[in-house]
């Protein structure tokens, strides 16, 4: 077992890679970005045991299908979704390895850190699931989670008891409102703000053997300059019957869309180092990252979460956001539902930024 940790995650005090390393005697933990010169990692990849990367994706196989009659080397990437993908991108020797994944048996207990999606787990939880599938007679690997759960409980106790009672802050001057903070943040990052929106080829949930959703329409807008980006991406799987109608793009145009590689190349030509991506919710950003699209190192700013907290109610669509802020979107210059939603998102971002003092 080899754990490769992004340097930023190494500085997180409640990370779980070190817990996993200390709990697995034959594991090793390496911190960095480029492991091409790491002697232990290189030796493991050059050894007789086949190596696999624990990372989800369309080409990943179920870890339960791996052979159990011989030793293998499992490599786990520790960091946020974007940090882990960056480790793959910076290490071609890792990207070339076969990938394995699993279906979680339950939701994550990592309540002290926000998860990008309901199916996401911490590193130590993912390893417990993986080892349980690889060595069903070698467990119970659920015991790996005892120190992890104790750490989570301790942090929750501290937040509820210690910080709320023993460390009460004295009365201070009135702090800026959440809206003012968001406006100041948008104003400071305005030249690098890029609003993004996607649409997916998604089959109904009741469909047997339902294919994973995939991005087929991707649009972006840089409000500071007015630059726009649009890519129609040909589906890699069968086109769902309702996709064209839902996203308002003809099936002929979808089927004639760009390849995945062409999409990636055109996107890299549009974005710049240091761009701050802004999205409505996390769904399409997660799908794009799963399709290999290079997003910024930090997680994109989720405007739905920010405005929901400002308005103190859950918002479903970006159109609800405009209604809550008493705004109206202009006509879209881009096609389809993605173009209309992107225009609404840009309208909201521009209006919120304008309120900065």
N, C-alpha and C positions, 0 to 999 in steps of 0.2 A: 504494500500500500504506500503510494507516494502522494503527499498533499502539496500542491503548488499554490502559494498564497500571493495575491496582489499586495504590493507594499502598503496601499491605503488601508486595506482590510487588516493588515498587521497592527495598525495603530488603534483599532477598535477594541476597547476593553472588554466588550461582551461578545466577542467573536467566538466561534465554536471549533475552529480548526485545531487550535492548541489542545482543547479538551479531547478531541478525537485522537490526536497524536499521542497524548499521554495515556490514553485508554487502550491503545493498540500497540503492543510492545514491538512488533516488527514493522511499524510504519516509520516514515521519515517526513519531515516538514521542511520545505524550502520556500524562502520569501524572495520575490524578485519579479522581473518582467521578462527577461530573456534567459532561458535555461540551456542554451546551446552549448555553453562551456561548463555547465555544472557536471562534474565527473560522476556523481552518483546517479543523476537522472540519465545521463548518456549511457552509463553502464547498464542500467535497468532496461533501457530501450533496446540495447544491443544484445541482451541476454537471450537464453533459450526460451524463457517463459513468454508467451504472447502478451502484448500490452494493449490495454483498452482505456479510453478516456470516458469518464462518467460525465456525460453532457447530453442533454436532450436535443432532438432535431429530427428532421424527416428521415434521415438515413440511420438513425440510432436503432439498435436492436434491443430487445428486452433482455435485461441482465439474467433473467431466469433461464434463458436458452443457452447460455454459455456452457461449455463442457466443464464437468466437475471432476474428471479423472486425471487432471494434471494441473500443475501450478500456473498461475497467471499473474500479471502485474496490473493493478488497478490504479489509475491516476485520477485524482479528484482535484478540481479547480476551486479555490476558495476566494470569494469576493462577491460583489454584486453581480447581477446579470451582465451588465456592461463591462465590468472589470474582468469577469471570467471569459467573456468573448474576446476581449482584448488580449488576454494571455494566449488564446488559441491563434489569434491573428499574428501575434509577434513571434510565435514558435511554430514554424511550418512542420517540424518533426512531430509535434503534438497534433496539429490539424490533420496530418496524414494518417493518424491512427484510427482504427475503427471506434465508433462511439457506442456506448451502452446507456440505457435509461430504464426507468421503472415507473409503475403507476402507484402513487402513494396510497397507503391503506387508510390514512386519516389526515386531517388538517394539521398544520404545524402548531407546535406549542411555543414557538418563538414569539411570544406576545409582546416582548419589549422592543422588537424591531419591526418596522412595517414591511410586509411581504408584497412583491409586485403583482402576485396573482394568488388565488386561493390554493392552487396545487403546489406552490413553491415551498421548499423546506430549507432549514439550515443545513450546513455541511454535515454536522454530526448526525442529524436525523436522516439525511440522504444516505450516509454510510451505513447506518443501522438497517435501513430498508434494503440496501444493496447486499450487505453481508448475510442478511436473513434469507435472501433469495439464492445467493451463491452457496451458502453452507447451512441448509435447513436443519442439519443435525449438530451444528457446532455452536448453537446459541445457548441461552436466549440472548441475542444481540441487543434486545431492548434494554438490557442493563447498562449499555453504553450511555443511555440517556439519563441515568440517575443524576450524575453531577450537572448535566445540562439543565434538567428540570429544577434542581436545587438552586442553580444560579438565577434562573428566571424568577423563581419564587422569592429569592432574596432581593432582587432588583424591584419587584413589585411591592414587597414589604417596605423597602426603603422609600419608594415613591409615595406610598400611602401613609406611612407612619412617621418616618424620620423627617423627610422634607416638609411634610404638612404641619408638623408640630414643633420640632426642636429648632428648625431653621427657617422660621417665618421671617420674611423680609420686612424691614421697617417701611412705613408709608412713604412713598416717594412721589415725585412729580408724575403727572399723568403721562402714561406711555402712548406712543403713537398707535393708532388703531391698526387692526390687521389690514384694512384696505390701504391705509397710508403706507404701511410697510411694503405691501405688494407693489404699490405705485412707485415707491422709491427704488425697489429692486428692478422693476421693468425699465425705469428711467435710466438707471446706472448701466444696464446691459443692453440698452436699446439698439445700438449699432450691430450687435451680434444676435439679436432675437430673430428666430426663424419659426414661424407657425407651421405645423404639419398636420395632415389629415390623411387617412387611408380608408379604403373600402376592401372588403374581403369576399372571396368566393367561399361561402359558408353554407353547408348543407343543414337542413332542419335537424334538431336534436333527436328526433324520433327515428331518423334514418338508420337502418341496420348497417353496422360496420362504417359508421359515419367518418368520412375523411376529415383530417384536421383543417381548420380554416386557413386560408392563405391570402396574402395581399395580391390584389389585381389592379388597383387604382391607387396611386400615391401622388399627392399634391403638396406643395409648400409655397410659402410667401414670406419674403423679407420686408417687413413694414417700413424700415428705415429707408429703403431704396426703391421699393415697389417691384423688386425682382420676383418672378414666379417660376415655379417648377411643376411639371406634370409628367407622369409616366403611367401608361397603361401596360400592365405586365400580363403576359399570357399565362393562363392557369397551368399549373404543373400537374393537376389532377383533373378529373372530369368536372365540367362546369355544372354547378347546381342549377336546376331549372328556374329557380326564382332569383338568381343572382343579378341577372341583367335588369330585371324589373325593379328590384330593390335599390340598386345603386345607380340606376338611370344611365347605364352605358350599354350600348348594343352588344349582343353576343358576338356579332361579327368583328366588332372592334376589339373585344376582349381576346378572342381567339387569335387575332392577328397582332396581338400586343408584343412588347419587347421580351427578350429572354431575361432570365434572372441576372446573368452576367452583365448584359447591356444596361439593365436597371441600376445595378450597383455602380457601374462606371459613370453613368450620367449623374447619379446622385453625388458621387465623390467630386465630380466637376462643379457641382452647384454649391455644396457646403464648404465652409472655411474652418480652419483650426480655431477653436475657441467659441464657435457658434453655440448659442443657448437655444435648444429646441423647446417649443411650447406646444402642448397637445391638450385635447379635451378627453380626459380619462386616460387609461393606460393600455387599452385593448389593442389598438392598431400599432402602437409603438412596440408592444411585446411581440405581435405577429411579425412586424418588419424585422426586429432583431432576430427572431427565430429563423427568418428567411435569409439571414446573413447580412442585412443592411447595416452599414457602419453608422451608428448614432454617436452622440458625444459621450465622453467618459463618464460624466455624471448623468444621473437619471433625468430625462426631460421634465420640465416643469409641468405639472398636472394642473391646469387652470380650473378644472371642475372641482377638485378638492379645495383649492384656494377660495373660489367664489362661493362654494357651498358653506364654508366656514364664515365668510363675510356676511352672507345672507342668513346664516343660521338655519338652513334647511337643505336637504339633499336635492341636487339638481340632476336630472337625467340627461337632457340634451343641451347642446350649446344654444339652441333657440330659447330654451327656458332661461338660460343665463341672460340673454339680451332682454327678455321680458322683465326679469328681476332687476336689471340695471336701467330699465326704461330706455332701451336702445333699439334701433332698427338697422338691420344690415342692408347694405347696398346690393344692387344686382351683381351676380357673380360673373367674372370673366372666364372662369374655368367650367368645364362640362361636369354634369352629373351631380349626384348628391354630395360627393366629396368636395366639389367646387363650392357649392352653396354653404356647406358646413365650415369650410376653410374661411370663406368670406365673413361668416358670422364670428368665427374665432378671432380673426384679425380685427374686426370691429370692436369686440370686447377688449382685446389686449390694448388697442390704441386708446380707447376711452379710459381704461383703468390707468394707463401710464400718464394720461393727461391730467389726472387728479393729483399728481405729485406736487408737493409744495415747492 
